[in-house]
Amino acid sequence: MPARDSFHSVMRIGPVQIGTHRDRTGRTVHAAVCGGWSADYSSRTAAQLAARTHRCTVR
């Protein structure tokens, strides 16, 4: 089993971080992560849109 690819091209939009990585099937996906929330997207534009519209409660 090959080693998992780490995140690269990481950027931050407000409290949300966006990073690019390869999933288990070898496809390049973009993840948006904030605290207890995360989601994978097929395009960087979709991840950026999710980051811009994401609202989380400040603890």
Summary of the structure (lengths in Angstrom):
residues: 59
radius of gyration: 12.0
end to end distance: 39.4
largest distance: 39.5
contacts: 133
relative contact order: 0.22
helix: 17%
strand: 42%
